């Protein structure tokens, strides 16, 4: 998979390193000469250019990318990059970093954003996840399709403990995508049984979150 990352700061370089370790092809783009630190991620391609300029994105061959990540520290830049990637180059998947939570409402399909990642929201969600059992925690919003990635740690006294995944009447517009159990990531099958302490990750429509929480909690 070819991935272009706009913004070669600490965040962009960190993402690039992770993707390269997973066998992906990565291009880092930044207009600041001081950000071009090839030695920090030597396996990546580097481009000194303004990612908000069509000519720069042409040079980057953005049309060949499967994913574009707008990871700069400027929300305006991230929105422009997202819009150009989606509308001008037809990139299938656009992920954008939200720096200021007040701007989060802009990061949607209208601006070409498929997934908006707000660091403050994610950090607060992870804090909630660490201390909350039986409460639904929203981890990420998917702009396209109007869905969220949500997590719930299954409490010991929920009636669903011991129930097969395939026997649970899950709410419509929800999908159980992962079970995290004792540090292991499980791809759920209908024959897997739910256990107390399981961290369940769902993709769910926002209007189904309350129904999902009621189903899984002990209340």
C-alpha positions in Angstrom: 0.0 0.0 0.0 1.3 3.5 -0.9 0.7 6.2 1.7 1.5 9.9 1.4 1.9 11.9 4.6 1.6 15.6 4.6 3.7 17.0 7.5 7.1 15.6 8.3 7.2 16.7 11.9 7.4 14.3 14.9 3.8 13.0 14.3 4.3 12.4 10.6 7.7 10.7 11.0 6.3 8.5 13.8 3.4 7.4 11.6 5.8 6.8 8.7 8.0 4.6 10.8 5.0 2.5 11.9 3.8 2.1 8.4 7.2 1.2 7.0 7.6 -1.5 9.7 4.3 -3.0 8.4 5.6 -3.2 4.9 4.0 -0.2 3.3 5.4 2.3 0.9 5.6 5.8 2.5 6.1 9.3 1.1 6.7 12.2 3.5 5.9 15.8 2.2 6.8 19.0 3.9 7.5 22.5 2.7 9.9 23.4 5.6 13.6 22.5 4.7 14.3 21.9 8.4 11.6 19.2 8.5 13.3 17.1 5.9 15.2 14.8 8.1 15.9 11.9 5.8 18.2 10.1 8.3 15.3 9.9 10.8 13.2 7.7 8.4 15.6 6.6 5.7 13.3 4.0 4.2 10.7 6.6 3.3 10.6 8.8 0.2 10.9 12.5 0.9 9.6 15.5 -0.9 10.3 19.1 -0.1 7.1 20.8 -1.3 3.9 22.6 -0.3 1.2 19.9 0.0 -1.4 22.6 -0.6 -0.2 23.1 -4.1 -1.5 21.0 -7.0 1.9 21.1 -8.7 3.4 19.5 -5.6 0.8 16.8 -5.4 1.3 16.1 -9.1 5.0 15.6 -8.3 4.1 13.3 -5.5 1.9 11.3 -7.8 -0.9 11.4 -5.3 -3.2 9.5 -7.7 -1.1 6.4 -7.0 -1.7 6.6 -3.3 -4.1 4.3 -1.5 -4.1 6.5 1.6 -3.3 10.2 2.3 -2.6 11.3 5.9 -2.8 15.1 6.6 -0.7 15.2 9.7 0.5 18.8 9.9 0.1 21.0 12.9 -2.2 23.4 11.0 -5.8 22.5 10.7 -6.3 24.7 7.6 -3.5 22.9 5.8 -4.9 19.5 6.8 -8.3 20.4 5.4 -6.9 21.7 2.1 -4.7 18.6 1.7 -7.7 16.3 2.4 -10.0 18.1 0.0 -7.4 18.0 -2.8 -6.5 14.4 -2.2 -10.1 13.3 -2.4 -11.5 15.6 -5.2 -8.5 16.1 -7.5 -6.8 12.7 -7.1 -9.5 10.3 -6.0 -7.5 8.9 -3.1 -9.6 6.1 -1.6 -8.8 6.9 2.1 -8.0 10.2 3.6 -7.1 10.5 7.3 -6.7 14.0 8.9 -5.2 15.2 12.1 -7.4 17.6 14.1 -5.2 20.0 16.2 -7.8 22.3 17.7 -10.9 20.4 19.0 -13.0 23.5 18.1 -12.3 22.7 14.4 -13.4 19.1 14.6 -16.8 19.8 13.1 -15.1 20.8 9.8 -13.3 17.5 9.3 -16.0 15.6 7.5 -16.9 14.2 4.1 -17.5 17.6 2.6 -13.8 18.4 3.1 -12.7 14.9 1.8 -12.0 13.5 5.3 -12.8 9.8 5.8 -11.3 9.6 9.3 -10.7 12.5 11.6 -8.2 12.0 14.5 -8.4 14.5 17.3 -5.4 14.0 19.7 -7.1 15.7 22.7 -10.3 13.7 22.2 -8.4 10.5 21.7 -6.3 11.1 24.9 -9.4 11.8 26.9 -11.1 8.7 25.5 -8.1 6.6 26.5 -8.2 8.0 30.0 -11.9 7.1 30.2 -11.2 3.7 28.7 -8.6 3.1 31.4 -10.9 3.8 34.3 -14.4 2.9 32.9 -15.8 -0.6 33.0 -19.3 -1.0 31.5 -19.3 2.5 30.0 -19.1 3.1 26.2 -16.1 5.2 25.2 -15.9 6.8 21.8 -12.4 6.5 20.4 -12.7 7.8 16.9 -15.2 9.3 14.4 -15.4 8.1 10.8 -16.7 11.0 8.8 -17.8 9.0 5.8 -20.7 6.8 6.6 -21.5 8.6 9.9 -20.0 6.0 12.3 -17.8 5.9 15.3 -15.2 3.5 16.7 -16.3 2.8 20.3 -15.0 0.6 23.1 -16.6 -1.0 26.1 -14.9 -3.2 28.7 -17.3 -6.0 29.6 -18.2 -5.9 33.4 -18.2 -9.1 35.4 -21.9 -8.9 36.3 -23.3 -8.4 32.8 -25.7 -11.2 31.7 -23.7 -11.6 28.4 -20.7 -13.2 30.1 -20.4 -16.7 28.6 -22.6 -15.9 25.7 -21.5 -16.8 22.2 -21.0 -13.8 19.9 -23.3 -15.3 17.3 -26.1 -15.6 19.9 -26.1 -11.9 20.9 -28.9 -9.7 19.3 -26.6 -6.9 18.4 -28.2 -3.6 17.5 -28.6 -2.8 13.8 -25.8 -0.6 12.3 -23.2 -2.0 14.7 -20.4 -4.4 14.1 -18.1 -6.1 16.6 -14.6 -5.8 15.0 -12.2 -6.8 17.7 -12.0 -8.5 21.1 -8.9 -7.6 23.2 -8.4 -10.3 25.9 -5.4 -10.5 28.2 -3.3 -8.6 25.8 -4.3 -10.6 22.8 -6.2 -9.2 19.8 -9.0 -11.6 18.7 -10.9 -11.4 15.5 -14.4 -12.4 16.7 -16.2 -15.4 15.3 -19.8 -16.4 16.0 -18.6 -19.3 18.2 -16.4 -17.1 20.5 -17.7 -16.6 24.0 -17.7 -13.3 25.7 -15.7 -13.1 29.0 -15.6 -10.6 31.8 -12.9 -8.0 31.2 -13.0 -8.3 27.4 -12.4 -5.0 25.7 -14.9 -4.9 22.8 -14.3 -2.6 19.9 -17.3 -1.8 17.6 -18.0 0.4 14.6 -21.4 1.8 15.3 -23.8 4.4 14.1 -24.0 7.3 16.7 -27.7 6.8 17.3 -27.1 3.1 18.3 -24.4 3.8 20.9 -26.9 4.1 23.8 -28.6 0.9 22.8 -25.3 -0.9 22.5 -24.2 0.3 26.0 -27.5 -0.8 27.5 -27.0 -4.3 26.0 -23.5 -4.8 27.2 -23.5 -3.1 30.6 -24.7 -4.6 33.9 -27.5 -2.0 34.2 
